[in-house]
Amino acid sequence: MSLCLKLLHESQGHIVTVELENGSTYRGKLIEAEDNMNCQMKDISVTARDGRVSQLDQVYIRGSHIRFLIVPDMLKNAPMFKVGPARGTPLPTRGRR
C-alpha cells in the first residue's frame, strides 16, 4: 500500500477537504476511505465552482473524480513518517570478545 493511501486511511474520523475534478470542494468528516480512494463523508459543506455553499448530511465520492485531498496537519506526526533503519540492512558482525 502506498504512503498516500496510508495517509488517507489515517485521516478517517477527521475533518478533510476534497476537491473534485469539476472544481467543487467538499469539507467534512471522513467516515471511510477505500483503497481506490472512494470516500464516504458526513456533515459536509460543499462549495461549488461558482462559490455557492450548501450543506449535506452524507456523501459518497468516487475516487476517480478526486483531484486532491487536504488532510489534518496533525497527521504529519504519524508513525509512518518516522525515519528508521531500512529493510535489508545487514546485521552487525560479531566483534572481539
C-alpha positions as MATLAB code, in Angstrom:
seq = 'MSLCLKLLHESQGHIVTVELENGSTYRGKLIEAEDNMNCQMKDISVTARDGRVSQLDQVYIRGSHIRFLIVPDMLKNAPMFKVGPARGTPLPTRGRR';
ca = [
       0.000    0.000    0.000;
       1.385    3.398   -0.932;
       2.159    6.134    1.566;
      -0.662    8.275    0.146;
      -3.242    5.570    0.805;
      -1.892    5.006    4.312;
      -2.270    8.726    4.975;
      -5.820    8.660    3.609;
      -6.742    5.746    5.889;
      -5.153    7.566    8.873;
      -7.443   10.525    8.086;
     -10.586    8.532    8.834;
     -12.555   10.167   11.626;
     -11.006   13.593   10.959;
     -12.156   16.643    9.006;
     -10.768   16.610    5.453;
     -11.257   18.706    2.330;
     -11.709   17.032   -1.047;
     -11.532   18.905   -4.344;
     -13.130   17.196   -7.314;
     -12.119   17.420  -10.965;
     -15.162   19.654  -11.638;
     -13.782   22.276   -9.198;
     -16.221   21.789   -6.310;
     -14.874   21.204   -2.797;
     -16.308   19.011   -0.042;
     -15.272   19.577    3.569;
     -16.440   17.242    6.295;
     -15.692   14.241    8.482;
     -14.168   11.301    6.617;
     -16.058    8.174    7.674;
     -14.444    5.625    5.381;
     -11.834    5.540    2.626;
     -11.247    2.624    0.276;
      -8.013    1.623   -1.453;
      -9.304    3.073   -4.744;
      -9.804    6.419   -2.903;
     -13.607    6.192   -2.794;
     -14.573    8.285    0.233;
     -17.642    8.370    2.431;
     -18.082   11.593    4.407;
     -20.668   13.144    6.726;
     -21.634   16.681    7.840;
     -20.407   18.153    4.556;
     -20.038   21.755    3.482;
     -19.989   21.871   -0.340;
     -18.551   24.852   -2.186;
     -19.434   24.836   -5.880;
     -17.141   26.242   -8.539;
     -19.198   29.449   -8.679;
     -18.839   29.942   -4.896;
     -22.278   28.768   -3.774;
     -22.153   26.931   -0.435;
     -24.559   24.165    0.572;
     -24.772   21.555    3.329;
     -25.120   17.765    3.022;
     -25.616   15.119    5.703;
     -23.694   12.354    3.918;
     -21.921   11.904    0.614;
     -20.054    9.150   -1.217;
     -17.328   10.370   -3.588;
     -15.877    8.179   -6.294;
     -12.090    8.124   -6.067;
     -11.524    8.674   -9.796;
     -13.248   12.097   -9.526;
     -10.912   13.392   -6.798;
      -8.299   15.959   -7.831;
      -6.676   16.275   -4.385;
      -7.306   15.937   -0.652;
      -6.330   18.164    2.256;
      -5.805   16.194    5.466;
      -5.261   17.484    9.040;
      -1.792   18.873    9.856;
      -1.577   16.653   12.935;
      -1.041   13.655   10.633;
       2.444   14.904    9.761;
       3.472   13.287   13.069;
       2.008    9.897   12.094;
       4.293    6.910   12.748;
       4.507    6.095    9.033;
       6.691    9.196    8.516;
       9.251    8.232   11.157;
      12.685    7.559    9.702;
      14.132    4.294   10.900;
      16.576    1.654    9.755;
      15.935    0.488    6.226;
      14.795   -3.016    5.480;
      17.532   -5.323    4.343;
      20.186   -3.581    6.406;
      22.909   -6.113    7.191;
      23.171   -7.194   10.790;
      26.302   -6.083   12.650;
      29.083   -8.633   12.639;
      30.428  -10.018   15.871;
      33.357   -8.098   17.210;
      36.094   -9.021   19.677;
      35.166  -10.521   22.997;
];
